[in-house]
Amino acid sequence: MSSPNIDGRAGERSKALFADAQRSIPGGVNSPVRAFAAVGGEPPFIKQARGCELVTEDGATLVDYVGTWGPAILGHAHPEVVEAVCQAARDGLSFGAATAAEVEFAERICGLVPSMVGGMVRLVSSGTEATMSALRLARGFTGRNKIIKCEGGYHGHADMLLVAAGSGAATLGIPGSAGVPADAVRDTVLVPFNDLDAVGAAFEANADEIAAIIIEPVAGNMGCVPPRPGYLEGLRQLCDQHGAVLIFDEVMTGFRVALGGAQARYGVIPDLTCLGKIVGGGMPVGAYGGRRDIMEKVAPLGPVYQAGTLSGNPLSVAAGLTTLRILEQEEPHEALEAATTTLCAGLAERAAKHGIAWTGTQVGPMFSGFFRSGEVWNYEDAKGSDLERFARWHTEMLARGVYLAPSQFEAGFFSTAHDAAAVQRTLDAADAVFELLAKG
Ligand SMILES: *Cc1c(COP(=O)(O)O)cnc(C)c1O
């Protein structure tokens, strides 16, 4: 009997597909990090996903910690979510008109996210749309232009947010992408994550000009970096003091680090919240919402324009609504966190056993392992990791059936479908890979 194939590295078929892909799609991928540029090698192509597992085009079965970059908190292809989408599809894919389901969806979201209780929410189709719309709204509401964001913070690919991370003491933005006019980021002020003094200084230097702070309350796009105690409270205070809108970008943390997101977990209520990923249950959905007096500025109620042909389309709403309903009914967050802690403790223990410098971070079912010693509180710290070692770790874990995000600067995601066997398989693989890395 042959044992199941778990070598997830690109085989013949994935390599052939990737070669084809590169002819017709830039870099062969429809989102850059999928290309494996940071870890080398070629990406395996995915044929199927169920529960906590992915099946590649080469026939390997892998334990998945990418979870489609966050949405798959119930695991892949959850039967109830799939059924809801199929049912919705039979009734029509999109009407571009109001539906009963989107009202139910909006009410459920507003009931779960503390900053939206008694407020309003607008559905869009991606996290990027949510953040750029929330910022337009904050600017329209305050009549101010400048925004504050963190180095290493990711809020989608709108021009004003593509500012070179880690540009040190720079307070004025520099385009982080070709094609972004300098003027588009002139009003973006950069601060390091977890540094309240820097935010205070930014407010002083731009008195009465800051429309909003946009922040991931738990950073997830420099790897997982938790907020220091008091940091979010301090941001709330500074925004109140200076009349700026506090925007939590909970595209990644929403419904993940707690049912009510990071704002529920830490008890700090922003003015506006951006959602994505889990809110769509695997379909393209984003949302922004919060304080009623601010949301009343959105068209057609107010002067801030924002629209979308497919916004609130029935398939996305069905997937999102069903996902949120299951999360609300099953309340899995405590168990998810405990299981993630078991995984993280196991990884740290095995790293230590083999003398590998490793700093683990975790908030609920979101985690990272940085290849460095010492604490990680911001992008500078994260960048101090041994990226070559991470690349080898990634390749060798993949060879042993564990699919991790192909970058040190991404978080791992645990789901309700990850069982003890999946965790054990991961830890066994990690033990072998750490041993390999220790040999140099
Ligand atoms: C993924 C992500 C986005 C962008 O969402 P898209 O749906 O990819 O446009 C924005 N903010 C955060 C915090 C994210 O993790």
The ligand as a MOL file (V3000), in Angstrom:
LIG
                    3D

  0  0  0     0  0            999 V3000
M  V30 BEGIN CTAB
M  V30 COUNTS 15 15 0 0 0
M  V30 BEGIN ATOM
M  V30 1 C -6.4230 41.5230 3.3080 0
M  V30 2 C -6.4500 42.8490 3.9240 0
M  V30 3 C -6.9220 43.9780 3.2390 0
M  V30 4 C -7.2880 43.9540 1.7810 0
M  V30 5 O -8.3950 43.1540 1.5190 0
M  V30 6 P -8.6410 42.6530 0.0000 0
M  V30 7 O -9.9410 41.9220 0.0980 0
M  V30 8 O -7.4650 41.7940 -0.3240 0
M  V30 9 O -8.7270 43.8540 -0.8510 0
M  V30 10 C -7.0200 45.1650 3.9250 0
M  V30 11 N -6.6700 45.2450 5.2190 0
M  V30 12 C -6.2080 44.1890 5.9100 0
M  V30 13 C -5.8630 44.3350 7.3440 0
M  V30 14 C -6.0710 42.9570 5.2800 0
M  V30 15 O -5.5720 41.9250 5.9640 0
M  V30 END ATOM
M  V30 BEGIN BOND
M  V30 1 1 1 2
M  V30 2 1 2 3
M  V30 3 2 2 14
M  V30 4 1 3 4
M  V30 5 2 3 10
M  V30 6 1 4 5
M  V30 7 1 5 6
M  V30 8 2 6 7
M  V30 9 1 6 8
M  V30 10 1 6 9
M  V30 11 1 10 11
M  V30 12 2 11 12
M  V30 13 1 12 13
M  V30 14 1 12 14
M  V30 15 1 14 15
M  V30 END BOND
M  V30 END CTAB
M  END
